[in-house]
């Protein structure tokens, strides 16, 4: 079953798991259960803090990574 989701950029410019405690309770009351957040800086991403925020708030975090054109299957010719 699909879960309602929201990209983190709709409510904060950069994902911060500490800020999630302040912002997400009111968002989750609207039924949002999945937050998509970009891995703009994979080495600096707070994976542990993000996992704890997800557990505290009862949500799922889905990360995305924009691929360069040479690796993106959508930009490859047949």
ROMAR-201226 format. One line per field, with one value per residue: x, y, z of N, C-alpha, C in turn; residue in one letter. Coordinates in Angstrom, 3 decimals. Last residue first. Layout:
N
n.X (X ...)
n.Y (Y ...)
n.Z (Z ...)
ca.X (X ...)
ca.Y (Y ...)
ca.Z (Z ...)
c.X (X ...)
c.Y (Y ...)
c.Z (Z ...)
code (A ...)
# end
This chain:
78
n.X (18.560 20.481 19.921 18.491 17.588 19.777 22.647 25.334 25.756 24.567 24.777 21.889 20.866 19.483 17.428 15.934 13.253 12.132 9.009 7.976 7.837 9.442 11.531 12.455 13.391 15.394 17.163 17.942 19.186 21.363 22.678 23.234 23.808 26.137 28.657 28.820 26.731 25.230 22.744 20.561 17.272 14.456 11.116 9.197 6.073 3.684 1.175 -1.112 -1.044 0.654 3.105 3.338 3.671 6.154 8.265 9.652 11.052 12.333 13.849 16.093 17.655 18.088 17.749 17.971 17.559 15.196 11.970 9.649 10.281 12.487 11.556 8.621 6.366 3.706 1.493 2.147 0.541 0.836)
n.Y (4.528 6.741 7.907 9.193 7.290 6.252 7.958 8.075 10.369 12.410 11.537 11.298 12.235 10.222 10.073 8.259 8.285 7.430 7.053 7.664 8.039 9.714 8.103 7.019 9.336 10.128 7.958 8.302 10.794 10.213 8.434 10.044 12.964 13.475 13.846 12.122 13.050 15.672 15.224 13.216 14.473 12.758 12.234 10.722 9.361 10.063 12.399 13.124 15.417 14.945 15.342 18.098 18.428 16.983 18.227 20.412 19.527 17.235 18.162 19.337 17.049 16.293 18.272 19.059 22.389 23.950 22.561 21.848 20.832 19.252 16.688 15.655 13.296 10.813 8.272 4.980 2.190 -1.181)
n.Z (-26.550 -24.460 -21.145 -19.275 -17.528 -16.239 -15.570 -16.086 -17.547 -15.947 -12.455 -10.306 -7.159 -4.864 -1.967 0.706 2.818 5.948 7.468 10.897 13.681 15.097 16.023 13.584 12.293 14.084 13.823 11.134 11.351 12.991 11.213 8.966 8.037 5.450 4.455 2.297 0.583 -0.015 -1.007 -1.040 -0.336 0.993 1.636 4.029 4.672 5.739 6.253 7.629 9.035 11.062 9.893 10.219 12.936 13.285 11.676 12.946 15.220 14.428 12.281 13.256 13.477 10.802 8.107 4.713 3.687 3.590 4.311 2.998 0.566 0.832 1.398 -0.227 1.081 0.854 1.851 0.692 -0.822 0.000)
ca.X (18.276 19.797 20.655 19.125 16.591 19.135 21.198 24.845 26.315 23.931 25.262 23.000 20.851 20.779 17.622 16.981 13.719 12.970 10.058 7.956 7.044 8.264 10.770 11.900 12.348 14.244 16.508 17.269 18.020 20.353 22.225 22.414 23.661 24.745 28.256 29.791 26.655 26.577 23.591 21.910 18.398 15.499 12.187 9.910 7.346 4.410 2.451 -1.061 -1.766 -0.778 2.616 3.229 2.472 4.913 7.479 8.819 10.262 11.503 12.689 15.003 17.255 17.274 18.442 17.489 18.478 16.142 13.272 9.518 9.043 12.711 11.977 10.048 6.660 5.061 1.668 2.102 1.296 0.000)
ca.Y (3.101 6.422 7.033 10.028 8.077 5.425 8.058 6.951 9.117 11.944 12.266 10.686 12.597 10.695 10.045 9.127 7.748 8.370 6.429 7.915 7.004 10.306 8.937 6.152 8.508 11.008 8.217 7.066 10.633 11.167 7.980 8.842 12.400 13.201 14.674 11.975 11.737 15.506 16.192 13.025 14.238 13.761 12.016 11.949 9.168 8.998 12.149 11.804 15.481 14.941 13.967 17.543 19.002 16.592 17.101 20.607 20.765 17.197 17.305 20.221 17.764 15.447 18.273 18.107 21.269 23.962 23.005 22.483 21.602 20.629 17.548 15.931 14.697 11.292 9.660 5.895 3.438 0.000)
ca.Z (-26.744 -25.727 -22.069 -20.294 -18.235 -17.270 -15.436 -15.280 -18.063 -17.182 -13.629 -11.025 -8.571 -5.299 -3.409 0.179 1.548 5.215 6.680 9.457 13.029 14.472 16.974 14.622 11.676 13.829 15.108 11.561 10.490 13.445 12.535 8.835 9.380 5.813 5.583 3.384 1.240 0.546 -1.705 -0.502 -1.232 1.184 0.680 3.704 3.988 6.426 5.580 7.019 7.763 11.409 9.984 8.868 12.313 13.969 11.186 11.759 15.280 15.638 12.024 12.867 14.696 11.662 9.386 5.713 3.849 2.477 4.812 4.307 0.652 0.375 2.516 -0.340 0.842 1.081 1.438 1.831 -0.906 0.000)
c.X (19.385 19.574 19.824 19.893 17.198 18.113 20.530 23.326 25.867 24.459 24.662 23.480 22.087 20.692 18.971 17.063 14.731 13.462 10.822 9.059 6.891 7.389 9.437 11.052 11.674 13.090 15.287 16.527 17.240 19.065 21.142 21.861 22.704 24.690 26.840 29.377 27.622 26.590 25.040 22.861 19.704 16.693 13.210 11.063 7.934 5.777 3.235 0.225 -1.692 -1.648 1.155 2.659 2.264 3.650 6.233 7.846 9.249 10.600 11.765 13.713 16.080 16.851 17.601 18.378 17.954 17.139 14.286 10.848 8.884 11.435 12.181 10.431 8.172 5.221 3.068 2.256 1.087 0.883)
c.Y (2.411 4.923 6.762 9.208 8.941 6.216 7.299 6.910 7.884 10.598 11.642 11.578 12.033 10.989 10.642 8.989 8.742 7.658 7.526 7.102 7.216 9.287 9.377 6.940 7.616 10.213 9.120 7.288 9.386 11.050 8.903 8.379 11.209 12.500 14.413 12.756 11.567 14.176 16.093 13.940 14.029 13.452 13.124 11.574 10.539 8.717 11.127 11.479 14.158 15.025 13.900 16.125 18.461 17.173 16.722 19.462 20.840 18.423 17.252 19.432 18.701 16.120 17.443 18.154 20.359 22.803 22.984 22.927 22.294 21.462 19.004 16.927 14.850 12.748 10.149 7.324 4.277 1.247)
c.Z (-27.497 -25.804 -23.311 -21.323 -19.336 -18.068 -16.576 -15.161 -17.273 -17.663 -14.883 -12.157 -9.254 -6.780 -3.731 -1.330 0.989 3.959 5.951 8.789 11.537 13.752 16.394 15.608 12.713 13.239 14.947 12.874 10.880 12.653 13.070 10.176 9.327 7.164 6.081 4.633 2.406 1.298 -1.254 -1.265 -0.473 0.289 0.856 2.787 3.674 5.797 6.400 6.288 7.002 10.160 10.417 8.922 10.902 13.331 11.984 11.456 14.146 15.758 13.235 12.623 14.418 12.962 10.346 6.949 4.953 2.516 3.663 4.919 2.006 0.415 2.100 0.749 0.729 0.695 1.797 1.320 0.343 0.000)
code (X X X X X X X X X X X X X X X X X X X X X X X X X X X X X X X X X X X X X X X X X X X X X X X X X X X X X X X X X X X X X X X X X X X X X X X X X X X X X X)
# end
